[in-house]
Amino acid sequence: MGTNNCRLLIAVPSDSGFRVIDAFSRIVRLGQGLQKHQKLSDDAMERTVQALKICARKMAKRNVTLSRLVATEACRRARNCDAFLERVAAETDLEIEIISTHEEAELALAGCVPLFNPDIPNALVFDIGGGSTELVWHRRDETDSPRNGRGALDAISLPVGVVTLAERHGGDRFDRETYRRMVDETRAALDAFEARFDISSAIRDGAVQMVGTSGTVTTLAGISMNLRRYDRDRVDGTYLDFEEMEEIAARLASVGFRERAAMPCIGAERADLVVAGCAILQGICERWPVGRLRVADRGLREGILFDLLEQVTAAE
């Protein structure tokens, strides 16, 4: 349960790890207005509870025996989150835990590890969310982790996401100066992480791959591929060049809400947020010019499933 989306994956173990048998995703905008009021609104809570009721019914129908239900930035920040989670438990029988920013980054990374190029020793993995953006620097070494393979990791959580940025700068039409301010805000927030690890030096040596997991990245990939309707099987694992990404972002920022809403792979639900996502993405790419990124329609949920699979295997 994120700041913008409520998502569910139900899977069964298989030879390749797990096989998804049911899925659900709905934009609920739980964090709408959170930046201004520091609490979850009644409308946002109602939308989310209704989505969670669907999740609960799907879990019951599929006879789910092992699960983990997590919430992220909106619930970390909201003053009234405890009362909200109590309501969720009372109305849906779902017990939701709030995870830390570090664990959120770890789980997103774990879900993306299968997309890594084994010939490139380091990876930058980011997840642009509704209320925050998690970024992980994964370095190949002799440290072994059940979640993240052979490698050490450090993570940063930026208190900026597509919802928070769009609420600050507007969601209809963006002039060049406004869009540039959003890009620069994101890029500046990454300076300390760069100074700590000197990631740019590794990039110059060709030793860094970049993986992006978020609705922003998958939407831009769908536009790049000229898909009339979004297709996860075609998008997940594809590549997006930085130059093309910037061209698409500039085009999206130059038109208004209605024009973006009419575009395939965007629609009305994303039209007021996608430009803010583009600005965050461009800030990351300008800070670390790898040149292209691998698109991941996977992340935190898959990371949780890998953890649950480990529990199943250990029990056997």
C-alpha positions, 0 to 999 in steps of 0.5 A: 500500500503506497502513497499512490497505488494499492497493489497485490500479487498472489503467487504459488511456488514453481521451479523458477521461483514463483508463478503469479496466479492473481494480481490487483492494482488500483490508484487510490492516492492515499497520500493526497493532501498529506504534504499540506495537512500531515494526515490522511484525508477521509476520502483517501482513506475511504478509497483505500479501504475499498481497494483493500476489501477487494484484496482481502476477497482475492486472498480469501478466494485463492486460499492464501496461507502465507502473506505479508502486507506492507505500507510505505511513505504515506503511512510513515508520515501521516499523524492519523495512520494508526487510526487508519490501520485500525479501521483497515483491520476492522473492516478487512481483517488485514493487518498491515505493517509500516516498513522503513525506507531502508527495507522498502529499498531492500525489497525493491532491489530484491525484486529487480535482481533477476534483471541485472547484467552479471557482467556489470559489477555495480547497480543503481536501482531506484523506485519513484513512488508517490510520496518518496523515491528510494534509490539503492547503490548495489556493489558486487563484493563477497557479502552474501545476502538472501535478498540481494545476492552477492553484494553490499548495498546502501540506500537513500530515501528522498522525501519527494515523489510524484504526488508530493512534487505535483502538489507543490508545482501543479499537475496541468501544464508546466513551463520550462522553468517550473519543470527545470526547478523540479529536475534540479530539486531532485538532482540536488537531493542526490549530491550527498549520496554521490559525494559519499560513494563517488558513483560517477567514477564507476560510471566513467569506468563503465561499471554501473548499470541502472534499473528503474522500477516505477509507474513513471519508468514503465509508462515512458517505456510504453510510450517509447514502444508506441504501445496502444495499451500497456503490456507488462510482458513487453515492457518489463526488462526492456531498455530506455535511452536517456536521450529518448526519455528526455524527449518524451518528458519534454513533450509531456511537460509541454502539453496540458492534462487533457492531452496527456490523459488522451495518450496511450499508457497514461490515461486520466489517472496518471496525467497529472502525476507523470510530469512530476515523475519525469522530473524526478527521473531526469534528475536521477539520470542527470546526476548519474549519466549511465546513458540508458536504464533497464525498465522493471515492472517489478520491485517491492511486491516481488521482493516480498514474494522472494522472502515468503518463498524462502520461508516456504523452502525453509519450512520444507 
